[in-house]
Amino acid sequence: MFSVYILKSLKDGRFYIGFTGNLAKRIKEHNSGFVISTKYRRPFKLVYAEAYAVEEDARHREHNLKLRAKAMKQLLGRIKKSLAT
């Protein structure tokens, strides 16, 4: 199972979009400082995840969310109450 996930930095409030084959392990890596791109924005909270059976589908969705502002804006609009907690 592959996951596309969105983390929210509790330090600066910004989002990070990622893809992984092991979601729990990857979140621990982000919060432990092992991911260079997020090291200085810790700690993180998982705010959203989607599961995919095929890696290619997950990679495509991650790419879509990262490069298409409209896709990300629509998703954040759907989960705005979850983001407030």
MARFI-304988 format. One record per residue: residue number from 1; residue in one letter; z, y, x of N, C-alpha, C, O in turn. Coordinates in nm, 2 decimals. Atoms other than C-alpha are relative to their C-alpha. Example, Ala and Ser with C-alpha at 12.3 -4.5 7.8 and 13.67 -1.06 7.14 Angstrom:
BEGIN
+-----+--------+--------+--------+--------+--------+--------+--------+--------+--------+--------+--------+--------+--------+
: num : residu :   n_zz :   n_yy :   n_xx :  ca_zz :  ca_yy :  ca_xx :   c_zz :   c_yy :   c_xx :   o_zz :   o_yy :   o_xx :
+-----+--------+--------+--------+--------+--------+--------+--------+--------+--------+--------+--------+--------+--------+
:   1 :      A :   0.00 :  -0.12 :   0.09 :   0.78 :  -0.45 :   1.23 :   0.00 :   0.12 :   0.09 :   0.07 :   0.12 :   0.19 :
:   2 :      S :   0.00 :  -0.11 :  -0.09 :   0.71 :  -0.11 :   1.37 :   0.08 :   0.11 :  -0.08 :   0.09 :   0.22 :  -0.03 :
+-----+--------+--------+--------+--------+--------+--------+--------+--------+--------+--------+--------+--------+--------+
***
This chain:
BEGIN
+-----+--------+--------+--------+--------+--------+--------+--------+--------+--------+--------+--------+--------+--------+
: num : residu :   n_zz :   n_yy :   n_xx :  ca_zz :  ca_yy :  ca_xx :   c_zz :   c_yy :   c_xx :   o_zz :   o_yy :   o_xx :
+-----+--------+--------+--------+--------+--------+--------+--------+--------+--------+--------+--------+--------+--------+
:   1 :      M :   0.00 :  -0.12 :   0.08 :   0.00 :   0.00 :   0.00 :   0.00 :   0.12 :   0.09 :   0.07 :   0.13 :   0.19 :
:   2 :      F :   0.01 :  -0.12 :  -0.08 :  -0.09 :   0.34 :   0.13 :   0.04 :   0.12 :  -0.09 :   0.02 :   0.12 :  -0.21 :
:   3 :      S :  -0.05 :  -0.12 :   0.08 :   0.06 :   0.68 :   0.02 :  -0.05 :   0.13 :   0.05 :  -0.07 :   0.15 :   0.17 :
:   4 :      V :   0.02 :  -0.14 :  -0.03 :  -0.04 :   1.04 :   0.01 :   0.12 :   0.07 :  -0.05 :   0.17 :   0.04 :  -0.16 :
:   5 :      Y :  -0.13 :  -0.06 :   0.03 :   0.27 :   1.25 :   0.01 :   0.00 :   0.15 :   0.03 :  -0.08 :   0.20 :   0.11 :
:   6 :      I :  -0.02 :  -0.14 :  -0.02 :   0.38 :   1.61 :  -0.01 :   0.15 :   0.02 :   0.03 :   0.24 :  -0.02 :  -0.05 :
:   7 :      L :  -0.13 :  -0.03 :  -0.04 :   0.69 :   1.72 :   0.17 :   0.02 :   0.15 :  -0.01 :  -0.07 :   0.23 :   0.01 :
:   8 :      K :  -0.04 :  -0.14 :   0.01 :   0.87 :   2.06 :   0.12 :   0.10 :   0.02 :   0.11 :   0.20 :  -0.04 :   0.12 :
:   9 :      S :  -0.10 :  -0.04 :  -0.10 :   1.04 :   2.22 :   0.42 :   0.11 :   0.07 :  -0.06 :   0.09 :   0.17 :  -0.13 :
:  10 :      L :  -0.12 :  -0.07 :   0.05 :   1.39 :   2.32 :   0.33 :   0.03 :   0.12 :   0.09 :   0.12 :   0.20 :   0.05 :
:  11 :      K :  -0.03 :  -0.11 :  -0.09 :   1.38 :   2.56 :   0.62 :  -0.09 :   0.12 :  -0.04 :  -0.04 :   0.23 :  -0.04 :
:  12 :      D :   0.09 :  -0.11 :   0.03 :   1.07 :   2.77 :   0.53 :  -0.07 :  -0.01 :  -0.13 :  -0.14 :   0.08 :  -0.17 :
:  13 :      G :   0.06 :   0.01 :   0.14 :   0.97 :   2.64 :   0.18 :  -0.14 :  -0.04 :   0.00 :  -0.20 :  -0.05 :  -0.11 :
:  14 :      R :   0.14 :   0.03 :   0.00 :   0.62 :   2.55 :   0.29 :  -0.02 :  -0.15 :  -0.02 :   0.08 :  -0.23 :   0.00 :
:  15 :      F :   0.03 :   0.14 :   0.02 :   0.45 :   2.22 :   0.21 :  -0.08 :  -0.06 :   0.11 :  -0.14 :   0.00 :   0.19 :
:  16 :      Y :   0.07 :   0.08 :  -0.10 :   0.32 :   1.95 :   0.43 :  -0.07 :  -0.12 :  -0.08 :   0.00 :  -0.19 :  -0.15 :
:  17 :      I :   0.07 :   0.11 :   0.06 :   0.06 :   1.70 :   0.31 :  -0.03 :  -0.11 :   0.10 :  -0.08 :  -0.08 :   0.21 :
:  18 :      G :   0.02 :   0.11 :  -0.10 :   0.03 :   1.36 :   0.48 :  -0.04 :  -0.13 :  -0.07 :  -0.05 :  -0.14 :  -0.19 :
:  19 :      F :   0.04 :   0.13 :   0.04 :  -0.09 :   1.00 :   0.45 :   0.07 :  -0.10 :   0.09 :   0.09 :  -0.08 :   0.21 :
:  20 :      T :  -0.06 :   0.11 :  -0.08 :   0.08 :   0.68 :   0.56 :  -0.01 :  -0.13 :  -0.07 :  -0.04 :  -0.15 :  -0.18 :
:  21 :      G :  -0.01 :   0.13 :   0.05 :   0.11 :   0.31 :   0.52 :   0.14 :  -0.04 :  -0.02 :   0.17 :  -0.15 :  -0.08 :
:  22 :      N :  -0.14 :   0.03 :   0.02 :   0.49 :   0.32 :   0.52 :   0.07 :   0.13 :  -0.03 :   0.11 :   0.20 :   0.07 :
:  23 :      L :  -0.05 :  -0.13 :   0.04 :   0.63 :   0.62 :   0.33 :   0.14 :   0.02 :   0.04 :   0.17 :   0.13 :   0.10 :
:  24 :      A :  -0.14 :  -0.02 :  -0.04 :   1.00 :   0.57 :   0.39 :   0.01 :   0.02 :   0.15 :   0.09 :   0.11 :   0.20 :
:  25 :      K :  -0.01 :  -0.02 :  -0.15 :   0.95 :   0.53 :   0.77 :  -0.06 :   0.14 :   0.04 :  -0.01 :   0.20 :   0.13 :
:  26 :      R :   0.06 :  -0.12 :  -0.04 :   0.72 :   0.83 :   0.78 :   0.09 :   0.12 :  -0.03 :   0.09 :   0.22 :   0.05 :
:  27 :      I :  -0.09 :  -0.11 :   0.04 :   0.97 :   1.06 :   0.60 :   0.11 :   0.01 :   0.11 :   0.15 :   0.12 :   0.15 :
:  28 :      K :  -0.11 :   0.00 :  -0.10 :   1.24 :   0.95 :   0.85 :  -0.06 :   0.06 :   0.13 :   0.01 :   0.13 :   0.20 :
:  29 :      E :   0.06 :  -0.06 :  -0.12 :   1.00 :   1.04 :   1.14 :  -0.01 :   0.15 :  -0.01 :   0.02 :   0.22 :   0.09 :
:  30 :      H :   0.01 :  -0.14 :   0.01 :   0.94 :   1.38 :   1.00 :   0.13 :   0.07 :   0.01 :   0.15 :   0.17 :   0.08 :
:  31 :      N :  -0.14 :  -0.06 :   0.00 :   1.31 :   1.45 :   0.95 :   0.07 :  -0.02 :   0.13 :   0.17 :   0.05 :   0.16 :
:  32 :      S :  -0.06 :   0.03 :  -0.13 :   1.40 :   1.31 :   1.29 :  -0.07 :   0.08 :   0.11 :  -0.02 :   0.08 :   0.23 :
:  33 :      G :   0.07 :  -0.08 :  -0.10 :   1.15 :   1.54 :   1.47 :  -0.10 :  -0.07 :   0.08 :  -0.14 :  -0.02 :   0.19 :
:  34 :      F :   0.10 :   0.08 :  -0.08 :   0.91 :   1.27 :   1.59 :  -0.14 :   0.04 :  -0.03 :  -0.23 :   0.00 :   0.04 :
:  35 :      V :   0.14 :  -0.05 :   0.03 :   0.61 :   1.45 :   1.43 :  -0.01 :   0.14 :   0.05 :   0.05 :   0.23 :   0.00 :
:  36 :      I :   0.02 :  -0.12 :  -0.07 :   0.49 :   1.73 :   1.65 :  -0.03 :   0.12 :  -0.10 :   0.03 :   0.23 :  -0.09 :
:  37 :      S :   0.04 :  -0.11 :   0.09 :   0.33 :   1.93 :   1.36 :   0.11 :   0.05 :  -0.09 :   0.10 :   0.15 :  -0.15 :
:  38 :      T :  -0.10 :  -0.04 :   0.09 :   0.65 :   1.94 :   1.16 :   0.14 :   0.01 :   0.06 :   0.24 :   0.04 :   0.00 :
:  39 :      K :  -0.13 :   0.01 :  -0.07 :   0.92 :   1.92 :   1.42 :   0.09 :   0.13 :  -0.02 :   0.21 :   0.11 :  -0.03 :
:  40 :      Y :  -0.08 :  -0.13 :   0.01 :   1.03 :   2.29 :   1.39 :   0.02 :   0.05 :  -0.14 :   0.08 :   0.15 :  -0.17 :
:  41 :      R :  -0.01 :  -0.04 :   0.14 :   1.02 :   2.30 :   1.01 :   0.10 :  -0.09 :  -0.08 :   0.11 :  -0.09 :  -0.20 :
:  42 :      R :  -0.10 :   0.09 :   0.06 :   1.29 :   2.03 :   0.94 :   0.12 :   0.07 :  -0.06 :   0.15 :   0.18 :  -0.01 :
:  43 :      P :   0.02 :   0.12 :   0.07 :   1.45 :   1.92 :   0.72 :  -0.10 :   0.01 :  -0.11 :  -0.14 :   0.11 :  -0.16 :
:  44 :      F :   0.10 :   0.01 :   0.10 :   1.20 :   1.80 :   0.46 :   0.06 :  -0.08 :  -0.12 :   0.14 :  -0.17 :  -0.11 :
:  45 :      K :  -0.03 :   0.07 :   0.12 :   1.23 :   1.68 :   0.10 :  -0.13 :  -0.05 :  -0.06 :  -0.23 :   0.03 :  -0.06 :
:  46 :      L :   0.11 :   0.05 :   0.07 :   0.98 :   1.45 :  -0.06 :  -0.01 :   0.06 :  -0.14 :   0.08 :   0.04 :  -0.22 :
:  47 :      V :   0.01 :  -0.06 :   0.14 :   0.84 :   1.63 :  -0.37 :  -0.11 :  -0.07 :  -0.08 :  -0.11 :  -0.06 :  -0.20 :
:  48 :      Y :   0.10 :   0.07 :   0.07 :   0.54 :   1.41 :  -0.45 :  -0.06 :  -0.11 :   0.08 :  -0.07 :  -0.09 :   0.21 :
:  49 :      A :   0.07 :   0.11 :  -0.07 :   0.37 :   1.08 :  -0.36 :  -0.09 :  -0.07 :  -0.10 :  -0.06 :  -0.08 :  -0.22 :
:  50 :      E :   0.09 :   0.08 :   0.07 :   0.07 :   0.89 :  -0.48 :  -0.03 :  -0.13 :   0.08 :  -0.04 :  -0.12 :   0.20 :
:  51 :      A :   0.02 :   0.13 :  -0.07 :   0.01 :   0.52 :  -0.40 :  -0.14 :  -0.05 :  -0.02 :  -0.20 :  -0.03 :  -0.13 :
:  52 :      Y :   0.14 :   0.05 :   0.00 :  -0.33 :   0.36 :  -0.32 :   0.00 :  -0.14 :   0.06 :   0.07 :  -0.17 :   0.15 :
:  53 :      A :   0.01 :   0.13 :  -0.06 :  -0.42 :   0.00 :  -0.26 :  -0.10 :   0.00 :   0.11 :  -0.09 :  -0.09 :   0.20 :
:  54 :      V :   0.10 :  -0.01 :  -0.10 :  -0.71 :   0.10 :  -0.04 :   0.02 :   0.12 :   0.09 :   0.03 :   0.23 :   0.04 :
:  55 :      E :  -0.03 :  -0.11 :  -0.10 :  -0.66 :   0.31 :   0.28 :  -0.11 :   0.11 :  -0.02 :  -0.07 :   0.23 :  -0.01 :
:  56 :      E :   0.11 :  -0.10 :   0.01 :  -1.00 :   0.49 :   0.24 :   0.02 :   0.09 :  -0.12 :   0.00 :   0.21 :  -0.11 :
:  57 :      D :  -0.03 :  -0.09 :   0.12 :  -0.90 :   0.62 :  -0.11 :   0.11 :   0.09 :   0.03 :   0.11 :   0.21 :   0.00 :
:  58 :      A :  -0.11 :  -0.08 :  -0.04 :  -0.57 :   0.75 :   0.03 :  -0.04 :   0.11 :   0.09 :  -0.01 :   0.23 :   0.08 :
:  59 :      R :   0.05 :  -0.10 :  -0.10 :  -0.74 :   0.92 :   0.32 :  -0.09 :   0.11 :  -0.07 :  -0.08 :   0.23 :  -0.03 :
:  60 :      H :   0.09 :  -0.09 :   0.07 :  -1.00 :   1.08 :   0.09 :   0.09 :   0.10 :  -0.08 :   0.06 :   0.22 :  -0.09 :
:  61 :      R :  -0.09 :  -0.09 :   0.08 :  -0.72 :   1.22 :  -0.14 :   0.07 :   0.10 :   0.09 :   0.08 :   0.21 :   0.05 :
:  62 :      E :  -0.07 :  -0.09 :  -0.09 :  -0.53 :   1.36 :   0.15 :  -0.09 :   0.11 :   0.05 :  -0.06 :   0.23 :   0.05 :
:  63 :      H :   0.10 :  -0.09 :  -0.04 :  -0.84 :   1.52 :   0.28 :  -0.03 :   0.11 :  -0.11 :  -0.04 :   0.23 :  -0.08 :
:  64 :      N :   0.03 :  -0.09 :   0.11 :  -0.92 :   1.67 :  -0.06 :   0.12 :   0.10 :  -0.02 :   0.09 :   0.22 :  -0.04 :
:  65 :      L :  -0.11 :  -0.10 :   0.02 :  -0.57 :   1.82 :  -0.10 :   0.01 :   0.10 :   0.11 :   0.05 :   0.21 :   0.09 :
:  66 :      K :  -0.01 :  -0.09 :  -0.12 :  -0.57 :   1.97 :   0.25 :  -0.11 :   0.10 :   0.00 :  -0.09 :   0.21 :   0.04 :
:  67 :      L :   0.12 :  -0.09 :  -0.02 :  -0.92 :   2.12 :   0.23 :  -0.04 :   0.08 :  -0.13 :  -0.12 :   0.17 :  -0.12 :
:  68 :      R :   0.04 :  -0.07 :   0.13 :  -0.95 :   2.22 :  -0.14 :   0.12 :   0.06 :  -0.06 :   0.20 :  -0.01 :  -0.12 :
:  69 :      A :  -0.12 :  -0.08 :   0.05 :  -0.71 :   2.49 :  -0.24 :   0.02 :  -0.03 :  -0.15 :   0.13 :  -0.03 :  -0.20 :
:  70 :      K :   0.00 :   0.02 :   0.15 :  -0.80 :   2.43 :  -0.61 :   0.07 :  -0.13 :  -0.03 :   0.15 :  -0.13 :  -0.13 :
:  71 :      A :  -0.07 :   0.13 :   0.02 :  -0.69 :   2.07 :  -0.59 :   0.15 :   0.00 :   0.02 :   0.22 :  -0.05 :  -0.06 :
:  72 :      M :  -0.14 :  -0.01 :  -0.03 :  -0.36 :   2.15 :  -0.43 :   0.07 :   0.09 :  -0.11 :   0.18 :   0.06 :  -0.15 :
:  73 :      K :  -0.06 :  -0.09 :   0.09 :  -0.30 :   2.44 :  -0.67 :   0.02 :  -0.07 :  -0.14 :   0.12 :  -0.05 :  -0.20 :
:  74 :      Q :  -0.02 :   0.08 :   0.13 :  -0.36 :   2.21 :  -0.98 :   0.11 :  -0.10 :   0.01 :   0.19 :  -0.11 :  -0.08 :
:  75 :      L :  -0.11 :   0.09 :  -0.02 :  -0.13 :   1.95 :  -0.84 :   0.14 :   0.07 :   0.00 :   0.23 :   0.02 :  -0.07 :
:  76 :      L :  -0.13 :  -0.08 :   0.00 :   0.15 :   2.20 :  -0.77 :   0.03 :   0.05 :  -0.14 :   0.15 :   0.06 :  -0.17 :
:  77 :      G :  -0.02 :  -0.05 :   0.14 :   0.10 :   2.34 :  -1.12 :   0.06 :  -0.11 :  -0.09 :   0.14 :  -0.09 :  -0.18 :
:  78 :      R :  -0.05 :   0.11 :   0.08 :   0.16 :   1.99 :  -1.27 :   0.14 :  -0.04 :   0.03 :   0.21 :  -0.09 :  -0.05 :
:  79 :      I :  -0.14 :   0.04 :  -0.04 :   0.48 :   1.93 :  -1.07 :   0.09 :   0.12 :   0.02 :   0.19 :   0.10 :   0.10 :
:  80 :      K :  -0.08 :  -0.12 :  -0.04 :   0.63 :   2.28 :  -1.07 :   0.14 :  -0.01 :  -0.04 :   0.23 :   0.04 :   0.03 :
:  81 :      K :  -0.14 :   0.02 :   0.03 :   0.95 :   2.17 :  -1.24 :   0.07 :  -0.09 :   0.10 :   0.18 :  -0.07 :   0.14 :
:  82 :      S :  -0.06 :   0.09 :  -0.10 :   1.00 :   1.90 :  -0.98 :   0.02 :   0.08 :   0.13 :   0.11 :   0.05 :   0.21 :
:  83 :      L :  -0.01 :  -0.09 :  -0.12 :   0.95 :   2.17 :  -0.71 :   0.12 :   0.09 :   0.00 :   0.17 :   0.13 :   0.10 :
:  84 :      A :  -0.11 :  -0.09 :   0.02 :   1.23 :   2.38 :  -0.85 :   0.13 :  -0.07 :   0.03 :   0.23 :   0.00 :   0.06 :
:  85 :      T :  -0.12 :   0.07 :  -0.03 :   1.49 :   2.11 :  -0.79 :   0.03 :  -0.02 :   0.15 :   0.14 :  -0.07 :   0.18 :
+-----+--------+--------+--------+--------+--------+--------+--------+--------+--------+--------+--------+--------+--------+
***
